[in-house]
Amino acid sequence: MITGSDWPGFKRLWPAFLSGVQNRWLLIFSILLALGGFGISLFQYLNLIAVDKISWIFWLASIALLFAAFLERGQIRRYPSKIRKQEIVLFALLTLVYFITRLFRFDVAPWNFFSGLFDDAAWDIYFANEYVTSGAHSFQVIFLDGFAGISRELLFHYYITAFFKLFGYNLFVFNISLLVLGYITVLFTALTVSKLLKSFSVGLLAGVLLNFLPFHVTQTFMGHRYAICPPLMMISLYYLTTAFQNKSFPRAVLGGVFAAFCLESAIMGKQYVYSLAGFVVLYTAFHWKKIVRGGGATD
């Protein structure tokens, strides 16, 4: 409960937020572009307008400006100097372990490009062709599947379409795109654990254990749209974790952006966002006085 003694601290929250904004004009333009993208998408789904390649440009520009609004001058150039040797070793070891184990005897593995497709994977490739590459539909992030009676998110379909257009339309390219998603999940899980527990060895162990988890192996190559959700969740969690540790506004923005992508990835992505919202409520309830005292960003 907010008491009278808390009110002066509560009033400091908004100035504390503004203190992290390095360019308020960029923030304003970001909000305006987001509202414009929302309006275009709303009118499109109401069948009032038919547009293509406009709303997604609004969304991407809004995200870029939002991140830039909190970015200090020269911060990106300073970032490589903050990467520790332990993080480089973690990255190198997990990269070797992951790709060696996943590609070992790939020619006879049950998920290689000679063995056909899982049912859900075949449907998602079909949806990618129907809603992304065919040109029959305007840009959209979700569509209603009348046959199944559900709404389907399209982020995964745009992702695999990029691989198809760059490297060719075949099942080998499709499986490589899935391999990349599994790798990102393993890597950012290890990084997040190492940051939370402040232990390089425990983070590396977490990554190795996840790499050999049978469920992760099978789900990586299952090929349905849910595959894109775990890497997005772990990237978001990593940046939110380091944002709290470093009191970093840009990292918090990145964590929020990837959490938003989770909404367009799968049902688990929505559950992740609900969990974040629940955490905010609980954290606020138990640390109210700490919050109103405030604190500036350091990274």
Buried (B, 14 or more C-beta within 10 A) or exposed (E): EEEEEBEEBEEBEEEBEEBBBBBEEBBEBBBEBBEBBBEBBEBBBEEEBEEEEBBBBBBEBBBBBBBBBBBBEEBEEEEEEEEEEBBEEBBEBBEEBBEEEBEEEEEEBEBBBEEEBBEBBEBBBEBBBEBBBEEEEBBBBBBEEEEEEEEBBBBBBBBBBEBBEEEEEEBEBBBBBBBBBBBBBBBBBBBBBBBBEEBBEBBBBBBBBBBEEEEBBEBBBBBBBBBBBBBBBBBBBBBBBBBBBBBBBBBBBBBBBBBBBBBBBBEBBBEBBEEBEEEEEEEEEEEBEEBBEEEEBEB
